[in-house]
């Protein structure tokens, strides 16, 4: 018998995060940081839950100042167009990877799928930024 997805109970984020097998640090009752790493860097994925959205974000690189180079801006726009369900955002003097999910359809499976997708995307984008920095002679703070 197939159950309607809406009949499943809403999952508790704190208990789900405690079972993912990665170091998780609780900042507040709706804010956590998950320690993750890939072949390029160790990073913290910040999870924030509010009544309508769950956001996941992580630092990609810092900027000494926003490059006055149209090539890097165009590169970031084109990179965002290639990404699926996550995007590169500018926050103050940092480039961040961001993913936002609705809490309405949040389930345990979605969390694991979204975190895996986010992690793979972080590695891909980070590598693209490394290559681009070298090609365009841009100084990122890694």
Helices and strands as residue ranges (DSSP letters): G 5-7, H 13-18, E 24-28, E 31-37, E 42-49, E 53-63, H 70-82, E 87-91, E 94-102, H 108-136, E 140-141
